[in-house]
Amino acid sequence: MRVAPVDRRLFGAFVEHLGRCVYDGLYEPGHPSADADGFRSDVVELVRELGVSTIRYPGGNFVSGYRWEDGVGPRELRPRRLDLAWHSLETNEVGLHEFASWTELVGAELMLAVNLGTEGIRSALSLLEYANHPAGTTLADSRRANGAEQPFGIRMWCLGNEMDGPWQLGHMTADQYGSLAARTASAMRMFDPGLELVVCGSSHASMPTFGEWERIVLEHCYPHVDHISLHAYYQERNHDLGSFLASAVQLESFIEAVAATVKHVKHRLREDRTIGLSFDEWNVWYLDEFEASGRVTDGWPRAPRLLEDVYTVADAVVVGSLLIALLKHSDHVRAASLAQLVNVIAPIMTEPGGPAWRQTTFLPFATTSRLAGGNVLLPAVTSPSYETALYGDVAAIDAVATHDTETGDTAVFLVNREQQPCTLTIDLRDLGAARLLEASTLADDDPYAQNTLQQQTRVSLRPNGSASLSGGTLTLTLPPISWSACLVVTPERASP
């Protein structure tokens, strides 16, 4: 069954001024690989390999205390500020100009968040005019004087961040935020009706206001916005690996609940448009350990080591399965951002003055971004099931496919959640499959194996030697706790 075209924005990421994500992550002027602007070229190459399409910036919780003006103009004149969100010192060495140049360098689209926590409509409009107006106003000419002759042309804007959360600077009720967001969106559209605007949904599905928050906010904002955000993080708890591996079950339920609320408000307001979902924060995050640590640092350090989770094979299998879930719901989810990109709960790790390397979670993301194209297809999957403590009976195998009618390429993505192997067959005859071009699997005898500074390639994607294609039928064996991807091509592509 066809779901929707693959939207490249599903393969977005997230960069926040948090810990070592920006400073000592993507930006380290003294590093041997640093370019003239201070950005690490080894990180640039890894981000390109990851296949990131959009990057949400500069937060996150950080944005609710951020003054965008601090990050423009001569670096030596930029103020140093206390970042209350992460109890750190913000030097403002990297701001809008630097980050816009960096996103262009890595080939990604900049998705910019405005501060609706401690700022508001005036600040959002000033930033929009500074960033996107060609010339002839004080703000636009200031941008030009600061080195950007042409506008940045930013199309996608986030109206604040997690405004339902009591941890958020300036957090509000749904009614308060919905009113502010609607007025901000309406004002921004007076500048440019073609902007794409994202309104804040719930910070996670366990928030006590979940559902009601979405309804109230959308009743204020529906005519003025294009997307509503979702955030979700997962981790193994209580040594319950089986439930953790089934995390995509909860993610799918979350998507379907928000999509139903969108549909409800659409009909209640008699709107013609169906707004999309922007899943602009998602990942595995060892949140319990972070909460237990006390959350903040001593003093106000610059770029402290925060949230530097080291991921396992099991974590990567979950990330791969969450990508499958996002593709399966691409009729609703129009954009998504893996949170975050470098060092902070990230697929890429760096050491100051030293190497950059791929975490286990890098592997399924980069492969899915590279192979997925055309239209998303839902295969009919017959699978054994297993019992989980959190989600009841869950299918051991989950899968999604994409098919590009122009090239004839078909990509299949599969996850085996069980702790035993499974052999399966996939009928691809209707798609003109003629040759198996590649088949790779992420698995390990130790589901908790990691890539670390000392062992940077301990875990990798390996060819799946069991995979074969005969008469349009793909057969392969999925190892226990594994994620796999296959690419099959048509006779035209199969020819030398």
Order of alpha helices (4+ residues) and beta strands (2+ residues): beta-beta-alpha-beta-beta-beta-alpha-beta-alpha-alpha-beta-alpha-beta-alpha-beta-alpha-alpha-beta-alpha-alpha-beta-beta-beta-alpha-beta-beta-beta-beta-beta-beta-beta-beta-beta-beta-beta-alpha
